[in-house]
Amino acid sequence: MLAPKRAKYRKSFRGKRGGKAVRGSEISFGAYGLKALTVGWVGSRQIEAARRALTARSNNV
């Protein structure tokens, strides 16, 4: 999973939840991408699960 190597404090401030992005919706690398449909937090476990699912599906094709 993705995690920082060193941090002074274990918990960080969450900040404000923003809205859906209007700009930056073009894909910079590759042919496929993920787009958020609603506002919310995405954890490292969810990112890792999505990455594994995408790689498993793409290897079968």
C-alpha positions as a printed NumPy array, in Angstrom:
array([[  0.   ,   0.   ,   0.   ],
       [  1.007,   3.607,  -0.451],
       [  2.288,   5.259,   2.701],
       [  4.844,   7.938,   3.527],
       [  8.212,   6.697,   4.759],
       [  8.49 ,   9.181,   7.608],
       [  6.031,  11.475,   9.315],
       [  6.42 ,  13.594,  12.42 ],
       [  2.874,  12.813,  13.573],
       [  0.802,   9.76 ,  12.736],
       [ -2.495,  11.548,  12.079],
       [ -2.711,  14.5  ,   9.725],
       [ -5.344,  17.185,   9.302],
       [ -8.009,  16.138,   6.821],
       [ -8.699,  19.595,   5.426],
       [-11.866,  20.566,   3.569],
       [-13.568,  18.284,   1.124],
       [-13.565,  19.907,  -2.279],
       [-16.03 ,  19.528,  -5.112],
       [-15.667,  17.556,  -8.286],
       [-12.82 ,  18.718, -10.489],
       [-13.776,  20.703, -13.56 ],
       [-10.278,  21.112, -14.908],
       [ -7.703,  18.353, -15.116],
       [-10.061,  15.718, -16.48 ],
       [ -7.818,  14.863, -19.439],
       [ -5.708,  11.717, -19.191],
       [ -1.99 ,  12.505, -19.19 ],
       [ -0.563,   8.976, -19.311],
       [ -2.   ,   5.783, -20.771],
       [ -5.395,   5.09 , -22.296],
       [ -7.572,   4.532, -19.215],
       [ -8.31 ,   6.562, -16.097],
       [-10.559,   6.834, -13.051],
       [-12.969,   9.698, -12.52 ],
       [-14.714,  10.505,  -9.243],
       [-18.484,  10.849,  -9.525],
       [-19.061,  12.102,  -5.979],
       [-17.115,  14.003,  -3.331],
       [-15.382,  11.939,  -0.65 ],
       [-12.188,  10.504,   0.752],
       [-10.31 ,   7.729,  -1.045],
       [ -8.063,   5.653,   1.177],
       [ -4.891,   3.804,   0.289],
       [ -6.664,   0.446,   0.601],
       [ -9.283,   1.55 ,  -1.925],
       [ -6.609,   2.783,  -4.329],
       [ -4.723,  -0.496,  -3.999],
       [ -7.907,  -2.544,  -4.55 ],
       [ -8.747,  -0.528,  -7.67 ],
       [ -5.206,  -0.953,  -8.981],
       [ -5.322,  -4.721,  -8.475],
       [ -8.75 ,  -5.011, -10.106],
       [ -7.66 ,  -2.969, -13.125],
       [ -4.452,  -4.933, -13.63 ],
       [ -6.302,  -8.252, -13.288],
       [ -8.936,  -7.192, -15.838],
       [ -6.383,  -5.796, -18.272],
       [ -4.257,  -8.957, -18.149],
       [ -7.255, -11.115, -19.142],
       [ -7.932,  -9.126, -22.311]])
